[in-house]
C-alpha cells in the first residue's frame, strides 16, 4: 500500500472518530446545560474528554459552551480549561482567542468568558 493511501485512510479514521465523539458528547453537554448542573467532577470529566477532539468545529463549540457554563461555577477552573485548549490546539501566531489574563480582569460571565471563548 502506498504511503498516500495509508495517510488518507488514517485521516478518514480520525474524522470518523471525531464525528462519533461529537455524537456521544452532544447529549452529555446538553444535559449538563439543560439541568444547569453544578457537578464540577462531571463537567471537568466532560471538558477533559472533549479537549481531545477540539480540532473538530462541533466539538470545539461544545467545549466552549460548557466552559461558559462552568465559568459561572468555578472561574479559576475554567481558566485552566481555556489554557489547556490553547496549549493543545492554538497555532503559533493565531489569535482567535484573546489572552487568558482577560478572564482574570473581568470576572463577570458575559465579560470574561465571552471575551475568552468567542
C-alpha positions in Angstrom: 0.0 0.0 0.0 1.3 3.4 -0.8 2.0 6.0 1.8 -0.6 8.4 0.4 -3.3 5.7 0.7 -2.4 5.0 4.3 -2.4 8.6 5.2 -5.8 9.2 3.5 -7.2 6.2 5.3 -5.8 7.4 8.6 -7.3 10.9 8.1 -10.7 9.3 7.3 -10.4 7.2 10.6 -9.7 10.4 12.6 -12.7 12.2 11.1 -14.9 9.3 11.8 -13.7 9.2 15.4 -14.3 12.9 15.8 -17.8 12.6 14.4 -18.5 9.8 16.8 -17.1 11.8 19.7 -19.4 14.8 18.8 -22.3 12.4 18.7 -21.5 11.0 22.1 -20.6 14.2 23.8 -23.5 16.3 22.5 -26.2 14.8 24.7 -23.9 14.9 27.7 -23.2 18.6 27.3 -26.8 19.4 26.5 -27.9 17.5 29.7 -25.4 19.4 31.8 -26.5 22.8 30.3 -30.3 22.0 30.4 -30.2 20.9 34.0 -27.8 23.7 35.0 -25.6 21.1 36.7 -23.1 22.3 39.2 -21.4 18.9 39.4 -17.8 20.0 38.9 -16.5 16.4 38.6 -18.8 15.6 35.7 -18.2 18.9 34.0 -14.4 18.6 34.3 -14.5 15.0 33.1 -16.5 16.1 30.1 -14.2 19.0 29.3 -11.2 16.8 29.6 -12.6 14.3 27.2 -13.8 16.9 24.7 -10.4 18.5 24.7 -9.0 15.6 22.6 -11.5 16.4 19.8 -11.4 20.2 19.7 -9.9 20.2 16.3 -13.4 19.4 15.1 -15.5 22.5 14.9 -18.6 21.0 16.6 -16.5 19.5 19.4 -15.0 23.0 19.9 -18.4 24.5 20.1 -19.5 22.0 22.8 -16.3 22.7 24.7 -16.9 26.5 24.5 -20.5 26.2 25.6 -19.5 24.0 28.6 -16.7 26.4 29.5 -19.2 29.3 29.5 -21.5 27.3 31.8 -18.6 26.2 34.1 -17.3 29.8 34.4 -20.3 30.7 36.5 -19.5 27.8 38.9 -15.7 27.9 39.0 -13.9 30.7 37.1 -10.4 29.6 38.1 -11.0 26.0 36.9 -12.5 27.3 33.7 -9.3 29.4 33.0 -7.4 26.1 33.4 -9.5 24.5 30.6 -9.2 27.6 28.4 -5.4 27.4 28.8 -5.4 23.7 28.2 -7.2 24.3 24.9 -4.8 27.0 23.9 -1.7 24.8 24.7 -3.1 21.9 22.7 -4.8 23.5 19.7 -3.8 27.1 19.2 -1.2 27.5 16.4 1.7 29.9 16.8 0.7 33.3 15.7 -3.1 32.5 15.7 -5.0 35.0 17.8 -8.6 33.7 17.6 -8.9 33.9 21.4 -7.7 36.9 23.4 -5.1 36.5 26.1 -6.2 34.5 29.1 -5.5 37.3 31.6 -8.7 39.0 30.3 -10.6 36.3 32.2 -8.9 37.4 35.5 -9.6 41.1 34.9 -13.3 40.9 34.3 -14.9 38.1 36.3 -18.4 38.6 35.0 -19.6 35.6 33.0 -20.6 37.7 30.0 -17.5 39.9 30.0 -14.7 37.5 30.7 -15.7 34.2 29.2 -17.4 35.9 26.3 -14.1 37.5 25.5 -12.0 34.4 26.2 -14.2 31.9 24.5 -15.5 33.8 21.4 
